[in-house]
Amino acid sequence: MKFAKLAVLAAFAVGMGASQAQAADECPAAQALVDKAIAHYKAVGQEKSYADFMNKDNKDWVNGELYVIVSTMDGIFKAHAINPKLIDNQQLPMLKDTNGVLIIQEMIKAGKSGPGGAWAKYTWTHPETKKLAPKHTWVKPNGDLLFMAGCYPPA
């Protein structure tokens, strides 16, 4: 009986480790997705890349919590597959999280901080747990646009 309990606990611990490893990989994957999106935009142009980014069934651009967002330097979204209602929403740059952080302004600031990209950090509802959690969005400029992808870093 003790062995069975230990086996269950070990399996649980391994499962937790795998879960944490997945979460740890999510933020580097967001950075890679942004670089891939910029390369795609440069290769196929605005119209085709936006259509690709907006296609929820295209796992290259929308994969669970990872998806591409493109905005102007003023924070006006031009591509957002998860919530297309956010596109061209002039009120969006005033969006605040529960701590009063102006989310889009943080994204703009991160994007304008330099050509290498930077993280915007704020609080958002985690899609799996449905609880408020820290969220980081990798923002990288390309021309007059900001390319972004967000993640929930491990606790």
SEMIVEX-827155 format. One record per residue: residue number from 1; chain; x, y, z of N, C-alpha, C in turn. Coordinates in pm, whole numbers, plus 32768, in hexadecimal, padded with zeros to 4 digits. Example, Ala and Ser with C-alpha at 12.3 -4.5 7.8 and 13.67 -1.06 7.14 Angstrom:
<miros>
<miro pos="1" unit="A" n_u="8527" n_v="7DC7" n_w="830C" ca_u="84CE" ca_v="7E3E" ca_w="830C" c_u="8528" c_v="7EB6" c_w="830C"/>
<miro pos="2" unit="A" n_u="8505" n_v="7F1F" n_w="82C4" ca_u="8557" ca_v="7F96" ca_w="82CA" c_u="850A" c_v="8003" c_w="8313"/>
</miros>
This chain:
<miros>
<miro pos="1" unit="A" n_u="8052" n_v="7F88" n_w="8000" ca_u="8000" ca_v="8000" ca_w="8000" c_u="8057" c_v="807F" c_w="8000"/>
<miro pos="2" unit="A" n_u="80C2" n_v="807D" n_w="8052" ca_u="811A" ca_v="80F1" ca_w="8056" c_u="8158" c_v="810A" c_w="7FCE"/>
<miro pos="3" unit="A" n_u="817E" n_v="809C" n_w="7F8A" ca_u="81BB" ca_v="80A9" ca_w="7F05" c_u="8159" c_v="80EA" c_w="7EA3"/>
<miro pos="4" unit="A" n_u="80DC" n_v="80C2" n_w="7EAA" ca_u="8076" ca_v="80FA" ca_w="7E50" c_u="8066" c_v="8190" c_w="7E69"/>
<miro pos="5" unit="A" n_u="8065" n_v="81B7" n_w="7EE9" ca_u="8059" ca_v="8246" ca_w="7F09" c_u="80D2" c_v="8293" c_w="7ED6"/>
<miro pos="6" unit="A" n_u="8149" n_v="8259" n_w="7EE8" ca_u="81C2" ca_v="829A" ca_w="7EB8" c_u="81BF" c_v="82A8" c_w="7E21"/>
<miro pos="7" unit="A" n_u="818F" n_v="823F" n_w="7DDC" ca_u="8188" ca_v="8244" ca_w="7D4B" c_u="812A" c_v="82B3" c_w="7D1D"/>
<miro pos="8" unit="A" n_u="80B9" n_v="82C0" n_w="7D62" ca_u="8059" ca_v="832A" ca_w="7D3F" c_u="8097" c_v="83B4" c_w="7D59"/>
<miro pos="9" unit="A" n_u="80D9" n_v="83C4" n_w="7DCB" ca_u="8119" ca_v="8443" ca_w="7DEA" c_u="8188" c_v="8464" c_w="7D86"/>
<miro pos="10" unit="A" n_u="81D5" n_v="83FF" n_w="7D62" ca_u="8240" ca_v="8414" ca_w="7D00" c_u="8207" c_v="843D" c_w="7C79"/>
<miro pos="11" unit="A" n_u="819D" n_v="83FA" n_w="7C50" ca_u="815D" ca_v="841C" ca_w="7BD0" c_u="8127" c_v="84AA" c_w="7BD4"/>
<miro pos="12" unit="A" n_u="80ED" n_v="84D1" n_w="7C47" ca_u="80B9" ca_v="8558" ca_w="7C56" c_u="812B" c_v="85BE" c_w="7C4D"/>
<miro pos="13" unit="A" n_u="819A" n_v="85A0" n_w="7C91" ca_u="820C" ca_v="85FB" ca_w="7C8F" c_u="8245" c_v="8609" c_w="7C02"/>
<miro pos="14" unit="A" n_u="824E" n_v="859B" n_w="7BB9" ca_u="827F" ca_v="85A0" ca_w="7B30" c_u="8220" c_v="85F3" c_w="7ADA"/>
<miro pos="15" unit="A" n_u="819E" n_v="85DE" n_w="7AED" ca_u="813A" ca_v="862A" ca_w="7AA3" c_u="8144" c_v="86BE" c_w="7AC1"/>
<miro pos="16" unit="A" n_u="8159" n_v="86E0" n_w="7B40" ca_u="8168" ca_v="876E" ca_w="7B65" c_u="81E5" c_v="87A7" c_w="7B24"/>
<miro pos="17" unit="A" n_u="8250" n_v="8758" n_w="7B23" ca_u="82CD" ca_v="8786" ca_w="7AE5" c_u="82BA" c_v="879F" c_w="7A52"/>
<miro pos="18" unit="A" n_u="8272" n_v="8746" n_w="7A0E" ca_u="8258" ca_v="8758" ca_w="7980" c_u="8204" c_v="87D5" c_w="7969"/>
<miro pos="19" unit="A" n_u="81A1" n_v="87EA" n_w="79C1" ca_u="814C" ca_v="8860" ca_w="79B5" c_u="819E" c_v="88DF" c_w="79C7"/>
<miro pos="20" unit="A" n_u="81F6" n_v="88E1" n_w="7A2B" ca_u="8249" ca_v="8956" ca_w="7A42" c_u="82AB" c_v="896A" c_w="79CF"/>
<miro pos="21" unit="A" n_u="82DD" n_v="88FC" n_w="7996" ca_u="8338" ca_v="8908" ca_w="7925" c_u="82F1" c_v="8946" c_w="78AE"/>
<miro pos="22" unit="A" n_u="8273" n_v="891E" n_w="789A" ca_u="8226" ca_v="8959" ca_w="782D" c_u="8218" c_v="89F0" c_w="7842"/>
<miro pos="23" unit="A" n_u="81F5" n_v="8A18" n_w="78BC" ca_u="81E3" ca_v="8AA5" ca_w="78D9" c_u="8267" c_v="8AF0" c_w="78C7"/>
<miro pos="24" unit="A" n_u="82D4" n_v="8AB3" n_w="78EE" ca_u="8356" ca_v="8AF2" ca_w="78E1" c_u="837A" c_v="8B08" c_w="784E"/>
<miro pos="25" unit="A" n_u="8349" n_v="8AB1" n_w="77F6" ca_u="8367" ca_v="8ABA" ca_w="7768" c_u="830C" c_v="8B1C" c_w="771F"/>
<miro pos="26" unit="A" n_u="829F" n_v="8B45" n_w="775D" ca_u="823C" ca_v="8B99" ca_w="771B" c_u="8273" c_v="8C24" c_w="76F7"/>
<miro pos="27" unit="A" n_u="82BF" n_v="8C62" n_w="774E" ca_u="82F0" ca_v="8CE9" ca_w="7732" c_u="835A" c_v="8CEC" c_w="76C4"/>
<miro pos="28" unit="A" n_u="83BC" n_v="8C90" n_w="76C5" ca_u="8417" ca_v="8C8C" ca_w="7652" c_u="83CD" c_v="8C6F" c_w="75CF"/>
<miro pos="29" unit="A" n_u="8363" n_v="8C1E" n_w="75D7" ca_u="8314" ca_v="8C00" ca_w="755F" c_u="82CD" c_v="8C7E" c_w="752D"/>
<miro pos="30" unit="A" n_u="82A4" n_v="8CD6" n_w="7589" ca_u="8265" ca_v="8D55" ca_w="7562" c_u="82CA" c_v="8DAC" c_w="7517"/>
<miro pos="31" unit="A" n_u="8344" n_v="8DB1" n_w="7549" ca_u="83AD" ca_v="8DFF" ca_w="7506" c_u="83C7" c_v="8DC8" c_w="747A"/>
<miro pos="32" unit="A" n_u="83D0" n_v="8D44" n_w="7470" ca_u="83EA" ca_v="8D04" ca_w="73EE" c_u="8377" c_v="8D1E" c_w="738E"/>
<miro pos="33" unit="A" n_u="82FB" n_v="8D1C" n_w="73C2" ca_u="8286" ca_v="8D34" ca_w="736D" c_u="8288" c_v="8DC2" c_w="7333"/>
<miro pos="34" unit="A" n_u="82B1" n_v="8E22" n_w="7383" ca_u="82BA" ca_v="8EAD" ca_w="7353" c_u="8321" c_v="8EB8" c_w="72E3"/>
<miro pos="35" unit="A" n_u="8395" n_v="8E7B" n_w="72F7" ca_u="83FC" ca_v="8E7F" ca_w="728D" c_u="83CA" c_v="8E3C" c_w="720D"/>
<miro pos="36" unit="A" n_u="8385" n_v="8DCB" n_w="721E" ca_u="834E" ca_v="8D83" ca_w="71AB" c_u="82E5" c_v="8DD8" c_w="7163"/>
<miro pos="37" unit="A" n_u="8291" n_v="8E1F" n_w="71B2" ca_u="8229" ca_v="8E74" ca_w="7178" c_u="8265" c_v="8EE8" c_w="7129"/>
<miro pos="38" unit="A" n_u="82CD" n_v="8F24" n_w="715E" ca_u="830E" ca_v="8F93" ca_w="7117" c_u="834A" c_v="8F61" c_w="7094"/>
<miro pos="39" unit="A" n_u="838A" n_v="8EEE" n_w="7097" ca_u="83C4" ca_v="8EB4" ca_w="701D" c_u="8356" c_v="8E96" c_w="6FB6"/>
<miro pos="40" unit="A" n_u="82E6" n_v="8E62" n_w="6FE6" ca_u="8276" ca_v="8E42" ca_w="6F8D" c_u="823D" c_v="8EC3" c_w="6F4F"/>
<miro pos="41" unit="A" n_u="822D" n_v="8F29" n_w="6FA2" ca_u="81FB" ca_v="8FAB" ca_w="6F73" c_u="8257" c_v="8FE2" c_w="6F05"/>
<miro pos="42" unit="A" n_u="82D8" n_v="8FDA" n_w="6F1B" ca_u="8338" ca_v="900C" ca_w="6EB8" c_u="8334" c_v="8FB9" c_w="6E38"/>
<miro pos="43" unit="A" n_u="8319" n_v="8F37" n_w="6E44" ca_u="831B" ca_v="8EDE" ca_w="6DD0" c_u="829C" c_v="8EE8" c_w="6D7B"/>
<miro pos="44" unit="A" n_u="8227" n_v="8EF5" n_w="6DBC" ca_u="81A9" ca_v="8EED" ca_w="6D71" c_u="815A" c_v="8F70" c_w="6D70"/>
<miro pos="45" unit="A" n_u="8183" n_v="8FD1" n_w="6DBF" ca_u="813E" ca_v="9051" ca_w="6DC1" c_u="80CE" c_v="9057" c_w="6E28"/>
<miro pos="46" unit="A" n_u="8099" n_v="90D0" n_w="6E36" ca_u="8035" ca_v="90EB" ca_w="6E9E" c_u="7FB5" c_v="909C" c_w="6E8B"/>
<miro pos="47" unit="A" n_u="7F78" n_v="90A4" n_w="6E16" ca_u="7EF5" ca_v="9066" ca_w="6E01" c_u="7EF7" c_v="8FCF" c_w="6E1E"/>
<miro pos="48" unit="A" n_u="7F56" n_v="8F89" n_w="6DE2" ca_u="7F5E" ca_v="8EF7" ca_w="6DF4" c_u="7F84" c_v="8ED3" c_w="6E84"/>
<miro pos="49" unit="A" n_u="7FE5" n_v="8F1B" n_w="6EBD" ca_u="800E" ca_v="8EF9" ca_w="6F45" c_u="7F9D" c_v="8F12" c_w="6FA9"/>
<miro pos="50" unit="A" n_u="7F56" n_v="8F80" n_w="6F9C" ca_u="7EE6" ca_v="8F9A" ca_w="6FF7" c_u="7E7C" c_v="8F2D" c_w="6FEA"/>
<miro pos="51" unit="A" n_u="7E5E" n_v="8F03" n_w="6F71" ca_u="7DFC" ca_v="8E97" ca_w="6F5C" c_u="7E2D" c_v="8E17" c_w="6F9F"/>
<miro pos="52" unit="A" n_u="7EAD" n_v="8DF9" n_w="6F91" ca_u="7EE5" ca_v="8D82" ca_w="6FD1" c_u="7EE0" c_v="8D8D" c_w="706A"/>
<miro pos="53" unit="A" n_u="7F07" n_v="8DFF" n_w="709F" ca_u="7F08" ca_v="8E13" ca_w="7130" c_u="7E7C" c_v="8E0A" c_w="716B"/>
<miro pos="54" unit="A" n_u="7E17" n_v="8E32" n_w="711D" ca_u="7D8C" ca_v="8E34" ca_w="714D" c_u="7D44" c_v="8DAD" c_w="7140"/>
<miro pos="55" unit="A" n_u="7D82" n_v="8D4D" n_w="70FD" ca_u="7D44" ca_v="8CCB" ca_w="70E8" c_u="7D57" c_v="8C74" c_w="7163"/>
<miro pos="56" unit="A" n_u="7CEF" n_v="8C66" n_w="71B4" ca_u="7CF7" ca_v="8C19" ca_w="7231" c_u="7D1C" c_v="8B87" c_w="721A"/>
<miro pos="57" unit="A" n_u="7D04" n_v="8B53" n_w="71A3" ca_u="7D22" ca_v="8AC7" ca_w="7185" c_u="7DB2" c_v="8AB2" c_w="7158"/>
<miro pos="58" unit="A" n_u="7DFC" n_v="8B1D" n_w="7142" ca_u="7E86" ca_v="8B13" ca_w="7114" c_u="7EE2" c_v="8B0A" c_w="718E"/>
<miro pos="59" unit="A" n_u="7F0E" n_v="8A92" n_w="71AF" ca_u="7F5F" ca_v="8A79" ca_w="7226" c_u="7FE9" c_v="8ABB" c_w="721F"/>
<miro pos="60" unit="A" n_u="8010" n_v="8AEC" n_w="71A9" ca_u="808D" ca_v="8B36" ca_w="71A1" c_u="8083" c_v="8BBB" c_w="71EB"/>
<miro pos="61" unit="A" n_u="8009" n_v="8BF1" n_w="71F2" ca_u="7FF8" ca_v="8C77" ca_w="722B" c_u="7F9C" c_v="8C7B" c_w="72A4"/>
<miro pos="62" unit="A" n_u="7F47" n_v="8C18" n_w="72B5" ca_u="7EED" ca_v="8C13" ca_w="7328" c_u="7EF6" c_v="8B87" c_w="7362"/>
<miro pos="63" unit="A" n_u="7F37" n_v="8B7E" n_w="73D6" ca_u="7F4B" ca_v="8AFB" ca_w="7414" c_u="7F32" c_v="8B07" c_w="74AA"/>
<miro pos="64" unit="A" n_u="7EB7" n_v="8AEE" n_w="74D1" ca_u="7E92" ca_v="8AFB" ca_w="755E" c_u="7E9E" c_v="8B8A" c_w="758B"/>
<miro pos="65" unit="A" n_u="7EEF" n_v="8B9F" n_w="75F4" ca_u="7F01" ca_v="8C24" ca_w="762B" c_u="7F60" c_v="8C7B" c_w="75D8"/>
<miro pos="66" unit="A" n_u="7FA7" n_v="8C3D" n_w="757C" ca_u="8006" ca_v="8C87" ca_w="752A" c_u="7FC7" c_v="8CB0" c_w="74A6"/>
<miro pos="67" unit="A" n_u="7FC7" n_v="8D31" n_w="748D" ca_u="7F92" ca_v="8D66" ca_w="7410" c_u="7FD1" c_v="8DEE" c_w="73F6"/>
<miro pos="68" unit="A" n_u="7FCB" n_v="8E17" n_w="737A" ca_u="800B" ca_v="8E93" ca_w="7350" c_u="7FA8" c_v="8F07" c_w="7358"/>
<miro pos="69" unit="A" n_u="7FDB" n_v="8F77" n_w="7388" ca_u="7F92" ca_v="8FF5" ca_w="7385" c_u="7FEB" c_v="9059" c_w="733A"/>
<miro pos="70" unit="A" n_u="7FAE" n_v="90A9" n_w="72E5" ca_u="7FF7" ca_v="9114" ca_w="72A2" c_u="7FAD" c_v="9195" c_w="72C0"/>
<miro pos="71" unit="A" n_u="7FF9" n_v="91FC" n_w="72E4" ca_u="7FBA" ca_v="927F" ca_w="72FD" c_u="800E" c_v="92EE" c_w="72C1"/>
<miro pos="72" unit="A" n_u="7FCF" n_v="9362" n_w="72B9" ca_u="8018" ca_v="93DB" ca_w="7292" c_u="806D" c_v="9406" c_w="7309"/>
<miro pos="73" unit="A" n_u="80C1" n_v="9466" n_w="72F5" ca_u="8113" ca_v="949D" ca_w="7362" c_u="80BF" c_v="94E8" c_w="73C9"/>
<miro pos="74" unit="A" n_u="8041" n_v="9503" n_w="73A6" ca_u="7FE4" ca_v="9545" ca_w="7403" c_u="7F8D" c_v="94E0" c_w="744E"/>
<miro pos="75" unit="A" n_u="7FA4" n_v="945E" n_w="7437" ca_u="7F59" ca_v="93F8" ca_w="747E" c_u="7ED4" c_v="93D3" c_w="7441"/>
<miro pos="76" unit="A" n_u="7EC0" n_v="93F1" n_w="73C5" ca_u="7E45" ca_v="93CB" ca_w="737F" c_u="7E5E" c_v="9343" c_w="733D"/>
<miro pos="77" unit="A" n_u="7E16" n_v="92DF" n_w="736B" ca_u="7E2C" ca_v="9257" ca_w="7339" c_u="7E00" c_v="924B" c_w="72A8"/>
<miro pos="78" unit="A" n_u="7E51" n_v="9208" n_w="7258" ca_u="7E34" ca_v="91EF" ca_w="71CB" c_u="7E1F" c_v="915A" c_w="71B0"/>
<miro pos="79" unit="A" n_u="7E51" n_v="9104" n_w="7208" ca_u="7E3C" ca_v="9073" ca_w="71FD" c_u="7E34" c_v="903A" c_w="728A"/>
<miro pos="80" unit="A" n_u="7DCB" n_v="8FEB" n_w="72A4" ca_u="7DB8" ca_v="8FAB" ca_w="7326" c_u="7D52" c_v="8F3A" c_w="7311"/>
<miro pos="81" unit="A" n_u="7D82" n_v="8EC1" n_w="7302" ca_u="7D2A" ca_v="8E51" ca_w="72DF" c_u="7CC9" c_v="8E2B" c_w="734E"/>
<miro pos="82" unit="A" n_u="7CF1" n_v="8E39" n_w="73CA" ca_u="7C9D" ca_v="8E0C" ca_w="7439" c_u="7C25" c_v="8E68" c_w="744E"/>
<miro pos="83" unit="A" n_u="7C39" n_v="8EEA" n_w="743B" ca_u="7BCB" ca_v="8F48" ca_w="744D" c_u="7BCE" c_v="8FB3" c_w="73DF"/>
<miro pos="84" unit="A" n_u="7B99" n_v="8F91" n_w="7369" ca_u="7B9B" ca_v="8FF2" ca_w="72F9" c_u="7B53" c_v="9075" c_w="7317"/>
<miro pos="85" unit="A" n_u="7AFD" n_v="9078" n_w="737D" ca_u="7AB7" ca_v="90F5" ca_w="73A0" c_u="7B18" c_v="9160" c_w="73D3"/>
<miro pos="86" unit="A" n_u="7B91" n_v="9136" n_w="73F6" ca_u="7BF4" ca_v="9196" ca_w="7427" c_u="7C38" c_v="91E3" c_w="73B6"/>
<miro pos="87" unit="A" n_u="7C29" n_v="91B3" n_w="733B" ca_u="7C6A" ca_v="91F2" ca_w="72C8" c_u="7C2D" c_v="927B" c_w="72AF"/>
<miro pos="88" unit="A" n_u="7C84" n_v="92DD" n_w="729E" ca_u="7C60" ca_v="9369" ca_w="7284" c_u="7C0C" c_v="93A9" c_w="72F4"/>
<miro pos="89" unit="A" n_u="7C11" n_v="9371" n_w="736C" ca_u="7BC9" ca_v="93A9" ca_w="73DE" c_u="7C1B" c_v="941D" c_w="7417"/>
<miro pos="90" unit="A" n_u="7BEA" n_v="9495" n_w="7406" ca_u="7C32" ca_v="950E" ca_w="7430" c_u="7C38" c_v="951D" c_w="74C8"/>
<miro pos="91" unit="A" n_u="7BE2" n_v="94D7" n_w="7511" ca_u="7BE0" ca_v="94DF" ca_w="75A4" c_u="7C44" c_v="947F" c_w="75E4"/>
<miro pos="92" unit="A" n_u="7C75" n_v="941E" n_w="7597" ca_u="7CCC" ca_v="93B6" ca_w="75CC" c_u="7D48" c_v="93EB" c_w="7614"/>
<miro pos="93" unit="A" n_u="7D8A" n_v="9452" n_w="75E1" ca_u="7E02" ca_v="9482" ca_w="7627" c_u="7DEB" c_v="94B0" c_w="76B7"/>
<miro pos="94" unit="A" n_u="7D6E" n_v="94C0" n_w="76E1" ca_u="7D50" ca_v="94E9" ca_w="776A" c_u="7D2C" c_v="9472" c_w="77C3"/>
<miro pos="95" unit="A" n_u="7D35" n_v="93F7" n_w="778F" ca_u="7D14" ca_v="937E" ca_w="77DB" c_u="7D71" c_v="936D" c_w="7851"/>
<miro pos="96" unit="A" n_u="7D37" n_v="9359" n_w="78C9" ca_u="7D85" ca_v="9346" ca_w="7944" c_u="7D70" c_v="92B8" c_w="797A"/>
<miro pos="97" unit="A" n_u="7DD7" n_v="9284" n_w="79BD" ca_u="7DC5" ca_v="9205" ca_w="7A03" c_u="7D8E" c_v="9223" c_w="7A8F"/>
<miro pos="98" unit="A" n_u="7D7E" n_v="91BE" n_w="7AE1" ca_u="7D42" ca_v="91D0" ca_w="7B65" c_u="7D9A" c_v="9221" c_w="7BC3"/>
<miro pos="99" unit="A" n_u="7E19" n_v="9233" n_w="7BA0" ca_u="7E74" ca_v="9282" ca_w="7BF2" c_u="7E84" c_v="9310" c_w="7BBD"/>
<miro pos="100" unit="A" n_u="7E37" n_v="9333" n_w="7B58" ca_u="7E3E" ca_v="93B9" ca_w="7B1F" c_u="7EA8" c_v="93CB" c_w="7AB5"/>
<miro pos="101" unit="A" n_u="7EEB" n_v="935E" n_w="7A8E" ca_u="7F51" ca_v="9366" ca_w="7A26" c_u="7F0C" c_v="937B" c_w="799F"/>
<miro pos="102" unit="A" n_u="7F38" n_v="93E0" n_w="7956" ca_u="7F04" ca_v="93F7" ca_w="78CF" c_u="7F4A" c_v="9392" c_w="7873"/>
<miro pos="103" unit="A" n_u="7F06" n_v="9325" n_w="7857" ca_u="7F42" ca_v="92B2" ca_w="7812" c_u="7F7D" c_v="92D6" c_w="778B"/>
<miro pos="104" unit="A" n_u="7F30" n_v="9316" n_w="7737" ca_u="7F5D" ca_v="9335" ca_w="76AF" c_u="7FCF" c_v="939B" c_w="76B5"/>
<miro pos="105" unit="A" n_u="7FC8" n_v="93F7" n_w="7713" ca_u="8035" ca_v="9458" ca_w="7722" c_u="80B7" c_v="9411" c_w="7749"/>
<miro pos="106" unit="A" n_u="80AC" n_v="93A8" n_w="779B" ca_u="8122" ca_v="9358" ca_w="77C0" c_u="815A" c_v="9312" c_w="7744"/>
<miro pos="107" unit="A" n_u="8100" n_v="92E1" n_w="76EE" ca_u="812B" ca_v="929F" ca_w="7673" c_u="8173" c_v="9303" c_w="7617"/>
<miro pos="108" unit="A" n_u="813B" n_v="937A" n_w="760A" ca_u="8177" ca_v="93E2" ca_w="75B7" c_u="8202" c_v="9405" c_w="75ED"/>
<miro pos="109" unit="A" n_u="820A" n_v="9418" n_w="7671" ca_u="8289" ca_v="943B" ca_w="76B0" c_u="82F1" c_v="93CD" c_w="7698"/>
<miro pos="110" unit="A" n_u="82C8" n_v="934F" n_w="76A7" ca_u="8324" ca_v="92E0" ca_w="7690" c_u="8351" c_v="92DE" c_w="75FE"/>
<miro pos="111" unit="A" n_u="82F4" n_v="92F3" n_w="75A3" ca_u="8313" ca_v="92EF" ca_w="7515" c_u="836E" c_v="9361" c_w="74E9"/>
<miro pos="112" unit="A" n_u="8361" n_v="93D1" n_w="7529" ca_u="83B2" ca_v="9445" ca_w="7505" c_u="8437" c_v="944A" c_w="7551"/>
<miro pos="113" unit="A" n_u="844F" n_v="93E9" n_w="75A8" ca_u="84C8" ca_v="93EC" ca_w="75FA" c_u="8546" c_v="93C8" c_w="75AD"/>
<miro pos="114" unit="A" n_u="8535" n_v="938D" n_w="7537" ca_u="85A9" ca_v="936B" ca_w="74E6" c_u="8587" c_v="9301" c_w="7480"/>
<miro pos="115" unit="A" n_u="85DE" n_v="92EE" n_w="741E" ca_u="85BF" ca_v="9292" ca_w="73B1" c_u="85BF" c_v="91FE" c_w="73D8"/>
<miro pos="116" unit="A" n_u="85FA" n_v="91DD" n_w="744A" ca_u="8604" ca_v="9151" ca_w="7472" c_u="8587" c_v="9119" c_w="74B1"/>
<miro pos="117" unit="A" n_u="8529" n_v="916F" n_w="74D6" ca_u="84AF" ca_v="9142" ca_w="7518" c_u="84BB" c_v="9148" c_w="75AF"/>
<miro pos="118" unit="A" n_u="8448" n_v="9145" n_w="75F2" ca_u="8444" ca_v="914B" ca_w="7684" c_u="83BF" c_v="9112" c_w="76B4"/>
<miro pos="119" unit="A" n_u="83BA" n_v="90F6" n_w="7735" ca_u="8341" ca_v="90BF" ca_w="7772" c_u="82E8" c_v="912D" c_w="77AB"/>
<miro pos="120" unit="A" n_u="8267" n_v="9124" n_w="7790" ca_u="8202" ca_v="9173" ca_w="77D4" c_u="81C5" c_v="9118" c_w="783D"/>
<miro pos="121" unit="A" n_u="81B8" n_v="9148" n_w="78B8" ca_u="8188" ca_v="90F3" ca_w="7926" c_u="810B" c_v="9130" c_w="7964"/>
<miro pos="122" unit="A" n_u="80A8" n_v="90D9" n_w="797A" ca_u="8028" ca_v="9105" ca_w="79B1" c_u="7FDE" c_v="908C" c_w="79E9"/>
<miro pos="123" unit="A" n_u="7F66" n_v="90A1" n_w="7A1A" ca_u="7F15" ca_v="9035" ca_w="7A52" c_u="7E9F" c_v="901C" c_w="79F5"/>
<miro pos="124" unit="A" n_u="7E83" n_v="8F9B" n_w="79DC" ca_u="7E16" ca_v="8F77" ca_w="7982" c_u="7DDA" c_v="8EF3" c_w="79AF"/>
<miro pos="125" unit="A" n_u="7D63" n_v="8ED5" n_w="7983" ca_u="7D24" ca_v="8E56" ca_w="79A6" c_u="7D62" c_v="8DE5" c_w="7956"/>
<miro pos="126" unit="A" n_u="7D95" n_v="8D82" n_w="799E" ca_u="7DD3" ca_v="8D0E" ca_w="795D" c_u="7D63" c_v="8CBC" c_w="791B"/>
<miro pos="127" unit="A" n_u="7D70" n_v="8C9A" n_w="789B" ca_u="7D04" ca_v="8C54" ca_w="7856" c_u="7CE7" c_v="8BC7" c_w="788B"/>
<miro pos="128" unit="A" n_u="7D48" n_v="8B86" n_w="78CA" ca_u="7D31" ca_v="8B00" ca_w="78FF" c_u="7CF8" c_v="8B03" c_w="798C"/>
<miro pos="129" unit="A" n_u="7D35" n_v="8B54" n_w="79E4" ca_u="7D0A" ca_v="8B56" ca_w="7A70" c_u="7C95" c_v="8BB5" c_w="7A88"/>
<miro pos="130" unit="A" n_u="7C82" n_v="8C14" n_w="7A2B" ca_u="7C1B" ca_v="8C7C" ca_w="7A37" c_u="7C35" c_v="8CD8" c_w="7AAF"/>
<miro pos="131" unit="A" n_u="7CB0" n_v="8CD8" n_w="7AE0" ca_u="7CD7" ca_v="8D2E" ca_w="7B4F" c_u="7D38" c_v="8D98" c_w="7B1D"/>
<miro pos="132" unit="A" n_u="7D3D" n_v="8E09" n_w="7B64" ca_u="7D9B" ca_v="8E72" ca_w="7B40" c_u="7E29" c_v="8E3D" c_w="7B55"/>
<miro pos="133" unit="A" n_u="7E80" n_v="8E5D" n_w="7AF7" ca_u="7F0A" ca_v="8E2D" ca_w="7AFD" c_u="7F65" c_v="8E92" c_w="7AB8"/>
<miro pos="134" unit="A" n_u="7FE6" n_v="8E92" n_w="7ADB" ca_u="8044" ca_v="8EE6" ca_w="7A92" c_u="804C" c_v="8EB9" c_w="7A00"/>
<miro pos="135" unit="A" n_u="8049" n_v="8F17" n_w="79A6" ca_u="805A" ca_v="8EF8" ca_w="7918" c_u="80C9" c_v="8F51" c_w="78E2"/>
<miro pos="136" unit="A" n_u="8118" n_v="8F16" n_w="788B" ca_u="8183" ca_v="8F60" ca_w="7848" c_u="8169" c_v="8F59" c_w="77B3"/>
<miro pos="137" unit="A" n_u="8179" n_v="8FC9" n_w="7770" ca_u="816B" ca_v="8FCD" ca_w="76DF" c_u="81EE" c_v="8FFE" c_w="76A4"/>
<miro pos="138" unit="A" n_u="8227" n_v="8FAB" n_w="764A" ca_u="82A2" ca_v="8FD1" ca_w="7604" c_u="827B" c_v="902D" c_w="7592"/>
<miro pos="139" unit="A" n_u="82B9" n_v="90A1" n_w="758D" ca_u="8297" ca_v="9107" ca_w="752A" c_u="8317" c_v="912C" c_w="74DF"/>
<miro pos="140" unit="A" n_u="830D" n_v="9127" n_w="745B" ca_u="8381" ca_v="9148" ca_w="7409" c_u="8354" c_v="91A0" c_w="7395"/>
<miro pos="141" unit="A" n_u="839B" n_v="920F" n_w="737F" ca_u="8374" ca_v="9267" ca_w="7310" c_u="83A5" c_v="9233" c_w="728A"/>
<miro pos="142" unit="A" n_u="8359" n_v="9252" n_w="7224" ca_u="8383" ca_v="923B" ca_w="719A" c_u="8348" c_v="92AC" c_w="7148"/>
<miro pos="143" unit="A" n_u="839E" n_v="9307" n_w="711B" ca_u="836B" ca_v="937D" ca_w="70D4" c_u="8313" c_v="93CE" c_w="7131"/>
<miro pos="144" unit="A" n_u="8299" n_v="93EB" n_w="7103" ca_u="823D" ca_v="943A" ca_w="7155" c_u="81D6" c_v="93E3" c_w="719C"/>
<miro pos="145" unit="A" n_u="81F5" n_v="9363" n_w="71AD" ca_u="819B" ca_v="9305" ca_w="71EF" c_u="81DE" c_v="92C2" c_w="7267"/>
<miro pos="146" unit="A" n_u="818B" n_v="9292" n_w="72C2" ca_u="81B9" ca_v="9242" ca_w="7333" c_u="8181" c_v="91B5" c_w="7322"/>
<miro pos="147" unit="A" n_u="81D7" n_v="9152" n_w="732C" ca_u="81B0" ca_v="90C5" ca_w="7326" c_u="81BB" c_v="908E" c_w="73B3"/>
<miro pos="148" unit="A" n_u="8154" n_v="9041" n_w="73DC" ca_u="814C" ca_v="9014" ca_w="7467" c_u="811A" c_v="8F85" c_w="7473"/>
<miro pos="149" unit="A" n_u="8140" n_v="8F46" n_w="74E1" ca_u="8109" ca_v="8EC5" ca_w="750B" c_u="811B" c_v="8EBE" c_w="75A2"/>
<miro pos="150" unit="A" n_u="80B4" n_v="8E8F" n_w="75E8" ca_u="80B7" ca_v="8E8C" ca_w="767A" c_u="80C5" c_v="8E00" c_w="76B3"/>
<miro pos="151" unit="A" n_u="80EA" n_v="8DFD" n_w="7733" ca_u="80F9" ca_v="8D7F" ca_w="777B" c_u="80DC" c_v="8D95" c_w="780E"/>
<miro pos="152" unit="A" n_u="80C5" n_v="8D27" n_w="7853" ca_u="80B4" ca_v="8D29" ca_w="78E4" c_u="812F" c_v="8CE6" c_w="791F"/>
<miro pos="153" unit="A" n_u="818B" n_v="8D34" n_w="7959" ca_u="8206" ca_v="8CF9" ca_w="798D" c_u="81E9" c_v="8C9D" c_w="7A03"/>
<miro pos="154" unit="A" n_u="8241" n_v="8C3C" n_w="7A19" ca_u="822C" ca_v="8BE2" ca_w="7A8C" c_u="8235" c_v="8C32" c_w="7B0E"/>
<miro pos="155" unit="A" n_u="81E9" n_v="8C07" n_w="7B6E" ca_u="81E5" ca_v="8C4E" ca_w="7BEF" c_u="8266" c_v="8C3D" c_w="7C3D"/>
</miros>
